[in-house]
Amino acid sequence: MEDDIREMTHGELAAMCTNLQKACSKQLRSEEAQLFGELASFYEEGRKKQEGCSYQDLLKAINEDLASGYLEANAAASKHQDRGSLRALVWGEKVSKLLKSLLVRYEKQKNSLLDGTNVYVCEICGFVYVGEQPPAICPICKVPSFKIQAVQKEAI
């Protein structure tokens, strides 16, 4: 069991605190939500930015996840009969396959893929959509479009 324990990265801690912030907001616990938001910002600032990463590095990481990462995670979730994790892994694998397809398209089309259109991300499962308007429901996790947020062009 101890082999499974490791120190979380700043990015992982930032993501966890952001999720806790959202959960507290939904429960109308504004003080706790604010505190988790501050923690998320703290960890986000401490996160090491990977400079010099290329398109190929990102594609390699996605391919590694698809080839082995999801298999290992699914085996661990199945071993513990964790239905929630298994469901999230199904969503994650679908999103990873779609991201890979989008990256391959971007490599061929470059910025013309994004010209005159918008980019949206589902805040629940990570689904990325390129188009004028987000879909009415997320095709991966089935949440309504208000959970699919526009990405600022400066971030792309």
Secondary structure, DSSP 8 states (H G I E B T S, - for coil): -GGG-----HHHHHHHHHHHHHHHHHTT-HHHHHHHHHHHHHHHHHS---TT--HHHHHHHHHHIIIIIHHHHHHHHHHTT-HHHHHHHHHHHHHHHHHHHHHHHHHHHGGGGTTT-EEEEETTT--EEEESS--SB-TTT--BGGGEEE--GGG-
